[in-house]
C-alpha cells in the first residue's frame, strides 16, 4: 500500500488462550494495523475513529453496545468459525455493521471430530488408554467390551453442512442414518448418504444407537436435549455433542449418565468451557470430554484466517462479502437527522420529509451549498425503513440519489433468504 497507512483492525490480543493465533499475526500485519483490546482501552480517543473492522477469534473481543458506540468507522466484524451465538446480530445490524463468518473452513474437521468422538466412546478408548497406562496393570481382561459401530443407527440432529458431512463419513461405516432438521434435505442428497428424515425428534431419539448434535445454538435449540429427551433414548445409546454446550441440559445429562438412562456421552462442547474442576461430568468414567477442538487443525485455522482477511478487505472495497450473515426481520436502520441552523428568532416551523437513502450516500453528500443543514448524528432505530429526515424550512427537499428508491439492491443487509420447501414425501422415520 506504499506510504498509505494500513487500515486499523481491532483484535483481542497476541497472548493468552483466546488471542489471535501467533502463527497468523505476521500475515495479518501485511494487510492491517492490528490494535489490541488493551491498546484500544488505554487510548480510545486515538483509536476509536480509526478502527474499521473487528477480528473476532475464539469469541474475543466481546462485541457489545458500548463497543459499537465507540467505533464510528466500523464496517465489519469478521468471526472465526461458524457459530455466532456469542454475537448479538440484531444489535450489530442496527449499527449498520456487517458480519461474516467462516462456515466452510470448519465443516470437515468438525465432522471428523464428531466421528472421532463416536468411535472413541463406542470402543471406550479413553478408559482403555488410562488402563493401559495404569501402574498396577498386569493382565488384560477379555470382558472389557465396547459397542459395534458398523450397522448401528446414527441419529443426526441438525443436517446442515457439518451434519451432512458427518452422514457422509457414517455411511462409510455402514451405519443407518436418521436425521432431524428444520428443513428437510432433498431426495438426491438423502439418497447419496442413505439418510432418512425424521419429522419428529422423538422418533429419532427412540430409534438411534448414537445421537449426534450438530445444530446451531439459538433460543429455540437451547436445552433441546433435556430430561424428557434423554429418557426417550435407548439405555445403550451414546450422546455426542459437537454443536454447543447449551444445547443440552447438563444437569439432566449428569443424572442420566449416573443412573443408566443412557450409556455414555462424548462432548467436545460444554458450558462453561472449560468446566469447573469439581464438575460431576469430570468424575464420570462414561464421559469422553475434549475442549471445543472441532476445528482445531493447522490447515482449517489458517484457512479461516485467510477468509476473514478476505471478508474484511471486501468490505473496505465495497465488494460482496463472502459468507456475510444477513439478519432476518431486522432493519439495520440509520436515520440521519439533519439539524437546521435556525434564524435568530428560531421560531420558524419545521417540516420533515422522509427519503429512502443509504447511509453511505447520506454521509458522502456535499452540504456546502446548504448552509442551513449540518449532519448532526447517526441514530439507530428499529423503524423498519432506511431513510433520512430532511429538515426543510424554506428550501425544496433534496432529491434522493439515483436508483436508491426501494430497490432491492440498494441495501443488501435488508434482504432475507427464505428457505423453499422441497415438497418431498416424508418417509417414515
C-alpha positions in Angstrom: 0.0 0.0 0.0 3.1 2.2 -0.3 3.2 5.1 2.3 -0.5 4.8 2.9 -1.4 3.9 6.5 -2.8 0.4 6.8 -6.5 0.2 8.0 -6.9 -0.4 11.7 -8.4 -3.7 12.9 -9.3 -4.4 16.5 -8.1 -7.8 17.9 -8.3 -9.4 21.3 -4.5 -9.6 21.8 -1.4 -11.6 21.0 -1.0 -13.5 24.3 -3.4 -15.9 26.1 -5.7 -18.8 25.2 -8.3 -16.6 23.4 -5.8 -14.4 21.5 -5.0 -14.3 17.8 -3.0 -17.4 16.7 0.7 -16.4 16.9 1.3 -18.1 13.5 -1.2 -15.8 11.9 0.0 -12.4 13.2 2.6 -11.8 10.6 0.1 -12.5 7.8 -2.5 -10.2 9.3 0.0 -7.4 9.7 0.6 -7.4 6.0 -2.9 -6.1 5.5 -3.9 -4.3 8.7 -2.6 -2.2 11.6 -3.6 -4.5 14.4 -4.9 -2.8 17.5 -5.2 -4.9 20.6 -8.1 -4.5 23.0 -5.7 -3.3 25.7 -4.2 -0.6 23.4 -7.7 0.5 22.5 -8.9 0.7 26.1 -5.9 2.7 27.1 -6.3 5.3 24.3 -9.8 5.3 22.9 -9.6 8.9 21.7 -6.7 7.9 19.4 -8.0 4.6 18.1 -11.9 4.9 18.1 -12.2 6.8 14.8 -9.6 4.7 13.1 -10.8 1.1 13.7 -12.7 -0.2 10.6 -13.0 -3.9 11.5 -13.0 -6.2 14.4 -11.3 -9.6 14.1 -13.2 -12.0 16.4 -11.2 -15.1 17.4 -12.4 -17.6 20.0 -15.2 -15.3 20.8 -13.0 -12.3 21.6 -13.2 -9.3 21.7 -16.7 -9.2 23.2 -18.9 -7.2 20.9 -21.5 -5.1 22.9 -23.4 -1.9 22.5 -20.7 0.1 24.4 -18.0 -1.0 22.0 -20.1 -0.4 18.9 -21.0 3.1 20.0 -17.3 3.9 20.3 -16.3 2.8 16.8 -17.9 5.2 14.3 -15.9 3.9 11.4 -16.6 0.2 11.9 -17.6 -1.6 8.8 -17.4 -5.3 9.5 -17.0 -7.9 12.2 -15.1 -10.9 10.9 -15.8 -14.0 13.0 -13.6 -17.1 13.1 -15.8 -20.2 12.9 -19.4 -20.9 12.0 -21.1 -20.3 15.4 -22.4 -16.7 16.0 -24.3 -17.3 19.3 -21.8 -15.0 21.0 -22.8 -12.1 18.8 -26.0 -10.0 19.0 -26.6 -9.9 15.3 -29.7 -7.7 15.6 -27.8 -5.1 17.7 -24.8 -5.2 15.2 -27.2 -4.8 12.2 -28.8 -1.7 13.7 -25.3 -0.1 13.8 -25.0 -0.8 10.0 -22.1 -3.1 10.6 -21.7 -6.3 8.5 -20.9 -9.7 9.9 -19.1 -12.5 8.2 -18.1 -16.0 9.4 -16.2 -18.9 8.0 -18.6 -21.9 7.9 -16.9 -23.9 5.1 -13.5 -23.9 6.8 -14.7 -25.7 9.9 -17.0 -28.3 8.3 -14.6 -31.1 7.5 -12.5 -31.1 10.7 -15.6 -30.7 12.9 -17.3 -33.7 11.1 -14.0 -35.6 11.6 -14.1 -34.7 15.3 -17.7 -36.0 15.6 -16.8 -39.4 14.2 -13.7 -39.5 16.4 -15.8 -39.0 19.5 -18.4 -41.5 18.3 -15.7 -44.2 17.8 -13.8 -43.3 21.0 -17.0 -43.5 23.1 -18.3 -46.6 21.4 -15.0 -48.5 22.0 -14.3 -46.8 25.4 -10.9 -45.7 24.1 -10.2 -43.2 26.9 -10.9 -45.8 29.6 -8.7 -48.3 27.9 -5.9 -45.8 27.4 -5.9 -45.0 31.1 -6.0 -48.7 32.0 -3.0 -49.4 29.7 -1.0 -46.7 31.5 -2.0 -47.8 35.0 0.9 -48.9 37.2 -1.0 -51.9 38.5 -2.0 -53.2 35.1 -0.5 -56.7 34.7 -3.2 -58.7 32.9 -5.6 -57.9 30.1 -9.3 -58.6 30.6 -11.3 -60.1 27.7 -14.5 -58.9 29.2 -13.9 -55.2 28.6 -16.5 -54.6 25.9 -17.5 -51.7 23.7 -20.2 -51.2 21.2 -20.3 -52.1 17.5 -20.4 -49.1 15.1 -20.9 -50.9 11.8 -24.6 -51.4 11.2 -25.6 -49.2 14.2 -28.1 -46.4 13.8 -26.9 -42.8 14.0 -29.3 -40.0 14.6 -28.1 -36.6 13.5 -29.8 -33.6 14.9 -29.0 -30.7 12.6 -28.4 -31.7 9.0 -26.6 -28.6 7.8 -23.1 -28.7 6.2 -21.4 -30.3 9.2 -24.3 -32.7 9.8 -24.3 -33.8 6.2 -20.5 -34.4 6.3 -21.0 -36.5 9.4 -23.5 -38.5 7.4 -21.0 -39.0 4.6 -18.5 -40.4 7.0 -21.0 -42.5 8.8 -22.1 -44.1 5.5 -18.5 -45.4 5.1 -19.0 -47.2 8.4 -22.2 -48.8 7.0 -24.3 -47.0 9.6 -28.1 -46.5 9.3 -28.6 -42.7 9.3 -31.6 -40.8 10.6 -31.8 -37.1 10.8 -33.9 -34.3 12.2 -33.6 -30.8 10.8 -35.6 -27.6 10.5 -35.8 -28.1 6.7 -35.7 -31.5 5.0 -32.9 -32.2 2.6 -33.9 -33.1 -1.0 -34.2 -36.7 -2.1 -31.0 -36.7 -4.0 -29.0 -35.6 -1.0 -30.8 -38.1 1.2 -30.1 -41.0 -1.2 -26.4 -40.1 -1.5 -25.8 -40.8 2.2 -28.7 -43.2 2.8 -30.4 -40.8 5.3 -34.0 -41.0 6.4 -35.7 -37.8 7.6 -37.4 -37.8 11.0 -40.0 -35.0 11.2 -40.3 -35.6 14.9 -37.3 -35.5 17.1 -38.8 -38.1 19.5 -38.8 -40.7 16.8 -35.1 -40.2 16.1 -34.2 -40.4 19.8 -36.1 -43.6 20.3 -34.5 -45.4 17.4 -30.9 -44.3 17.4 -27.9 -46.1 18.9 -25.8 -42.9 18.7 -27.3 -39.4 18.8 -25.1 -36.6 17.5 -25.8 -32.9 17.9 -24.5 -30.7 15.1 -27.2 -28.0 15.3 -26.6 -24.3 15.9 -27.4 -22.7 19.2 -30.5 -20.5 19.1 -33.2 -19.6 21.6 -35.2 -22.4 20.1 -32.5 -25.0 20.4 -31.1 -24.2 23.8 -31.7 -27.1 26.2 -33.3 -29.1 23.4 -32.0 -32.2 24.9 -33.3 -32.4 28.5 -34.5 -35.0 31.0 -37.5 -35.9 28.8 -35.5 -36.3 25.6 -32.8 -38.3 27.4 -35.5 -40.6 28.8 -36.6 -41.4 25.2 -33.2 -42.7 24.2 -32.1 -46.3 24.5 -30.3 -47.3 27.7 -27.5 -48.4 25.4 -27.4 -45.1 23.5 -24.5 -42.7 23.4 -24.9 -38.9 23.0 -22.3 -37.0 21.1 -22.3 -33.1 21.1 -20.1 -31.2 18.6 -22.5 -28.2 18.4 -22.8 -26.0 21.6 -22.8 -27.0 25.2 -26.1 -25.2 25.9 -27.9 -27.5 23.5 -28.0 -30.0 26.4 -29.4 -29.6 29.9 -26.1 -30.5 31.6 -27.7 -31.3 35.0 -30.1 -33.7 33.3 -27.3 -35.3 31.4 -25.3 -35.9 34.5 -28.3 -37.6 36.1 -28.9 -39.7 33.0 -25.3 -40.9 32.9 -25.2 -41.6 36.7 -28.5 -43.6 36.7 -28.0 -45.5 33.4 -30.7 -43.8 31.4 -28.2 -43.6 28.6 -24.9 -45.5 28.4 -22.3 -42.7 27.7 -21.7 -39.2 26.3 -18.9 -37.7 24.2 -18.7 -34.0 24.4 -16.5 -31.5 22.5 -18.6 -28.7 24.0 -19.8 -27.9 27.4 -20.9 -24.9 29.5 -18.9 -23.3 30.7 -15.7 -24.0 28.9 -13.7 -25.4 30.5 -15.8 -27.0 33.2 -15.1 -26.2 36.8 -12.6 -28.7 38.2 -15.2 -30.1 40.6 -17.9 -30.6 38.0 -19.6 -34.1 38.1 -19.0 -34.7 34.4 -15.3 -34.8 35.1 -15.8 -37.6 37.5 -17.8 -40.0 35.3 -16.0 -42.8 33.5 -18.7 -43.0 30.8 -18.0 -39.4 29.6 -15.4 -38.5 27.0 -14.5 -34.8 27.0 -12.5 -32.6 24.7 -12.0 -28.8 24.9 -14.0 -27.5 21.9 -11.4 -28.6 19.3 -13.7 -29.5 16.5 -11.9 -27.2 14.0 -8.5 -27.2 15.7 -6.3 -28.2 12.9 -3.4 -26.1 11.4 -5.0 -26.3 8.0 -8.5 -25.2 8.9 -7.4 -22.4 11.3 -5.1 -20.9 8.6 -7.9 -21.1 6.0 -10.2 -19.4 8.5 -7.8 -16.6 8.9 -7.4 -16.1 5.1 -11.1 -16.0 4.6 -11.6 -13.5 7.5 -9.0 -11.3 5.9 -10.8 -11.6 2.5 -14.1 -10.6 4.1 -12.6 -7.5 5.7 -10.8 -6.4 2.6 -14.0 -6.9 0.6 -15.9 -4.7 3.0 -13.3 -2.0 2.7 -13.6 -2.1 -1.1 -17.3 -2.2 -1.3 -17.3 -5.7 -2.8 -19.6 -8.6 -2.0 -18.6 -10.1 1.3 -18.1 -13.9 1.3 -20.3 -15.6 3.9 -21.9 -12.4 5.1 -24.6 -13.2 7.6 -27.9 -11.4 6.8 -30.2 -10.7 9.7 -33.9 -11.5 9.0 -36.7 -9.3 10.2 -34.4 -6.6 11.4 -33.9 -3.3 9.7 -30.3 -2.1 10.1 -31.7 1.3 10.1 -29.8 4.6 10.2 -31.8 7.8 10.4 -29.5 10.7 9.7 -31.1 13.7 11.4 -30.1 17.0 9.7 -30.2 19.9 12.1 -31.1 23.3 10.7 -29.2 26.4 11.7 -32.1 28.4 12.9 -32.5 32.0 12.3 -32.0 34.4 15.1 -35.7 34.2 16.0 -35.7 30.4 15.9 -39.5 30.4 15.7 -40.0 29.2 12.1 -42.0 26.0 11.9 -40.1 22.9 10.7 -41.3 20.4 8.1 -39.8 16.9 7.7 -39.7 14.6 4.6 -38.6 11.0 4.5 -36.4 9.8 1.7 -35.1 6.3 1.2 -31.3 6.8 1.2 -28.5 4.6 2.1 -26.3 5.7 5.0 -23.2 5.9 2.7 -24.9 8.1 0.2 -26.0 10.4 3.0 -22.6 10.7 4.6 -21.0 11.3 1.3 -23.3 14.1 0.3 -21.9 17.6 -0.1 -23.8 20.0 2.1 -21.6 23.1 1.4 -24.4 24.6 -0.7 -26.9 24.1 2.1 -25.7 26.4 4.9 -28.8 25.7 7.0 -28.0 22.0 7.2 -25.4 20.2 9.2 -25.1 16.4 9.8 -25.8 16.0 13.4 -26.0 12.5 14.5 -26.4 8.9 13.3 -29.4 7.5 15.2 -30.2 3.7 15.3 -33.8 2.8 15.2 -35.9 -0.4 14.5 -38.4 1.5 12.5 -38.1 -0.8 9.5 -37.2 1.8 6.9 -33.9 3.1 5.8 -34.2 6.8 5.4 -33.3 10.3 6.2 -35.2 13.1 7.8 -34.8 16.1 5.6 -35.5 19.3 7.6 -36.8 21.7 5.0 -37.9 25.1 6.3 -37.6 27.2 3.2 -35.8 25.1 0.6 -37.2 22.3 -1.5 -36.4 18.8 -0.4 -33.1 17.3 -1.7 -33.7 14.7 -4.3 -32.6 11.2 -3.3 -29.7 9.6 -5.1 -30.3 7.7 -8.3 -31.5 4.1 -8.2 -32.0 4.1 -4.4 -35.8 4.2 -4.3 -37.0 1.0 -2.7 -34.7 -1.0 -5.0 -33.9 -4.5 -3.5 -30.3 -3.9 -4.4 -29.8 -0.7 -2.5 -29.2 -2.3 0.9 -28.3 -6.0 0.7 -28.4 -6.4 4.5 -32.2 -5.9 4.3 -32.6 -8.9 2.1 -33.6 -12.3 3.5 -33.2 -15.8 2.2 -36.4 -17.7 2.9 -35.9 -21.5 2.5 -38.1 -23.0 -0.2 -39.9 -26.2 0.7 -38.7 -29.3 -1.1 -42.1 -30.9 -1.3 -40.7 -34.3 -0.8 -43.0 -37.0 0.5 -41.9 -37.8 4.1 -40.8 -41.4 4.5 -41.4 -43.0 7.9 -38.7 -42.4 10.3 
